[in-house]
Amino acid sequence: MEPLVDFIRLFSQHGRLTTANQLIAVAGLELEINDVNSEHLKLIEETKYQDIMLIHGDIDSYFYSDRYIVESYAKQWLGVTEDKVSATMADYIRRYSALGELVPEDNFTHAPYNLAKADLDILPQQFMAMPEFADINYQHSENGTGHYFSTMHIKASYAKVLANHDPFEWSV
C-alpha cells in the first residue's frame, strides 16, 4: 500500500478519490489488495500515513488524503460517483439549513457536482417531484440568484429574508 500513498495524495490535491484498483493501474504495479480495510489499517499505523482515509460506498471503497479533502466533500463525491446526486444534494442542503444558511444554487456548478446551467434550471422541479425531497425548497433573491433550503429547518418566509440579505446593511 505504501507505494500508492503519493498517488492518493496527488489525486486528492485535484479533488478526486480513487479505488485501490485505480491506484494500482496508475502506478503500474503488479499488486493485489484483497482486503482494503486491513491494508488501510496497517498503513495508518505509521504516523506519516495517517492522513490517508478510506470511505466505503455501495459500489466500491475509495481512498483520499485529509490533507486536501475534508470528509463532507468525500461523502458528496461518493454520492455523485455512485449516482445518488439528488439524495447527496438534499443532504448537503439540509446540513446547511440546520445551520440557518441557504445554499446558493451555483454551489452545484462546482466539483463534485459540476452541473450545467440547464441542469440547474430544472433542479427545483426535480426536487418537488420526489416525495423524499418534499422539504427541499428554492428561493429566488431580488438580484436573480437562486438558493436552496430545507423547510425542516428554515421557514419559507425566513428563506426569503436570507436570500435578500444585504451584508453591508447595518441594523440598529
Phi and psi in degrees as a GROMACS rama.xvg file:
@    title "Ramachandran Plot"
@    xaxis  label "Phi"
@    yaxis  label "Psi"
@TYPE xy
-55.4832  -40.0741  GLU-2
-63.8141  -14.3733  PRO-3
-92.1106  -12.2312  LEU-4
-59.0035  -44.7541  VAL-5
-62.7401  -34.6884  ASP-6
-69.8956  -39.8071  PHE-7
-59.3219  -46.4243  ILE-8
-65.2445  -39.7604  ARG-9
-64.1124  -46.4797  LEU-10
-62.371  -41.3371  PHE-11
-62.6958  -37.1867  SER-12
-58.6644  -26.7378  GLN-13
-102.4  16.7372  HIS-14
74.7768  25.1634  GLY-15
-120.558  141.25  ARG-16
-101.172  153.615  LEU-17
-138.397  151.238  THR-18
-84.389  164.297  THR-19
-60.501  -42.6835  ALA-20
-64.4499  -37.7505  ASN-21
-63.7993  -42.4452  GLN-22
-64.2333  -43.2248  LEU-23
-62.2309  -41.9972  ILE-24
-64.5272  -44.8038  ALA-25
-65.0058  -39.9767  VAL-26
-74.6233  -17.4643  ALA-27
69.7134  32.9067  GLY-28
-99.4765  153.515  LEU-29
-96.3241  79.8915  GLU-30
-135.816  142.132  LEU-31
-127.509  128.48  GLU-32
-114.466  110.584  ILE-33
-85.6139  -37.5511  ASN-34
-127.049  97.8925  ASP-35
-63.9656  -33.1118  VAL-36
-61.5002  -51.073  ASN-37
-67.6746  -37.6076  SER-38
-64.4046  -39.5792  GLU-39
-65.1238  -44.5235  HIS-40
-62.1668  -40.0034  LEU-41
-63.7642  -41.5084  LYS-42
-62.9776  -47.3821  LEU-43
-79.6698  2.38881  ILE-44
-64.2546  -29.6708  GLU-45
-86.0999  131.097  GLU-46
-54.7592  -38.4392  THR-47
-68.6476  -10.3031  LYS-48
-113.969  10.5251  TYR-49
-72.6276  -6.05088  GLN-50
-82.1517  -9.06538  ASP-51
-83.1542  119.086  ILE-52
-110.005  156.428  MET-53
-129.039  128.561  LEU-54
-125.17  136.802  ILE-55
-104.238  133.481  HIS-56
-112.644  -176.367  GLY-57
-72.6547  -29.316  ASP-58
-95.4486  -42.7275  ILE-59
-155.232  177.792  ASP-60
-112.75  143.895  SER-61
-128.775  143.955  TYR-62
-103.581  148.783  PHE-63
-157.328  165.244  TYR-64
-106.321  128.172  SER-65
-78.1011  5.22365  ASP-66
-72.0832  -27.2593  ARG-67
-121.011  -22.9799  TYR-68
-129.051  131.496  ILE-69
-88.8086  160.131  VAL-70
-59.1376  -39.5655  GLU-71
-63.6569  -38.9615  SER-72
-65.9506  -41.9267  TYR-73
-59.2205  -41.2063  ALA-74
-65.6497  -40.0642  LYS-75
-65.7259  -44.7508  GLN-76
-59.1754  -42.6798  TRP-77
-62.0987  -45.0456  LEU-78
-61.1344  -42.3661  GLY-79
-67.8146  -44.3608  VAL-80
-63.2108  -36.0587  THR-81
-93.4101  20.5562  GLU-82
60.0561  42.3108  ASP-83
-120.776  47.8909  LYS-84
-61.1703  -50.1789  VAL-85
-61.4886  -45.4315  SER-86
-65.3112  -38.1572  ALA-87
-66.9293  -43.0721  THR-88
-64.5961  -42.0065  MET-89
-62.4978  -41.8054  ALA-90
-60.5674  -43.1519  ASP-91
-61.0017  -47.129  TYR-92
-63.2623  -43.6948  ILE-93
-63.5639  -39.7228  ARG-94
-62.6693  -44.0979  ARG-95
-71.5236  -36.7486  TYR-96
-63.5429  -35.9257  SER-97
-62.7244  -24.3216  ALA-98
-89.2518  0.122833  LEU-99
83.2069  23.7802  GLY-100
-120.696  150.088  GLU-101
-91.2324  157.226  LEU-102
-108.802  114.099  VAL-103
-62.6193  137.328  PRO-104
-60.7581  -28.2156  GLU-105
-70.6302  -8.87372  ASP-106
-59.8157  -27.3272  ASN-107
-86.7432  1.41996  PHE-108
-89.3345  -5.94841  THR-109
-106.323  168.742  HIS-110
-59.4035  143.915  ALA-111
-90.273  0.472942  PRO-112
-81.0375  -50.7417  TYR-113
53.1828  44.2728  ASN-114
-77.552  144.416  LEU-115
-81.643  163.761  ALA-116
-56.8343  -40.8485  LYS-117
-62.2171  -38.1575  ALA-118
-67.2264  -38.5161  ASP-119
-64.3667  -35.0741  LEU-120
-64.5821  -33.5011  ASP-121
-96.9523  -6.92692  ILE-122
-58.8203  -44.9639  LEU-123
-57.5691  -40.1979  PRO-124
-67.3759  -35.3612  GLN-125
-63.5719  -43.7082  GLN-126
-63.6955  -42.4724  PHE-127
-65.4805  -28.3372  MET-128
-78.3156  -13.0902  ALA-129
-108.326  120.281  MET-130
-58.9846  -32.4596  PRO-131
-70.6219  -10.8156  GLU-132
-117.659  27.014  PHE-133
-60.6452  -24.5913  ALA-134
-82.3486  -11.1034  ASP-135
-84.5798  119.985  ILE-136
-123.439  165.761  ASN-137
-125.886  137.684  TYR-138
-131.806  124.425  GLN-139
-86.5483  139.49  HIS-140
-92.0538  169.729  SER-141
-65.2503  -24.5084  GLU-142
-89.2562  5.14391  ASN-143
94.7105  -4.9619  GLY-144
-82.1463  148.975  THR-145
-104.15  149.951  GLY-146
-138.122  147.702  HIS-147
-109.949  150.488  TYR-148
-156.252  164.435  PHE-149
-108.892  130.019  SER-150
-72.6486  -6.17751  THR-151
-68.6812  -23.2534  MET-152
-125.243  -25.3315  HIS-153
-132.787  132.481  ILE-154
-77.2819  152.304  LYS-155
-58.816  -38.0242  ALA-156
-65.5001  -37.7897  SER-157
-73.2148  -35.1342  TYR-158
-60.5778  -37.3816  ALA-159
-63.3723  -42.1874  LYS-160
-62.6778  -46.5593  VAL-161
-62.9935  -39.5133  LEU-162
-65.8909  -28.3002  ALA-163
-106.773  14.9938  ASN-164
-66.0504  133.102  HIS-165
-100.016  111.762  ASP-166
-65.3163  -15.5423  PRO-167
-96.326  -0.222941  PHE-168
-81.3385  133.406  GLU-169
-101.709  137.534  TRP-170
-108.238  154.071  SER-171
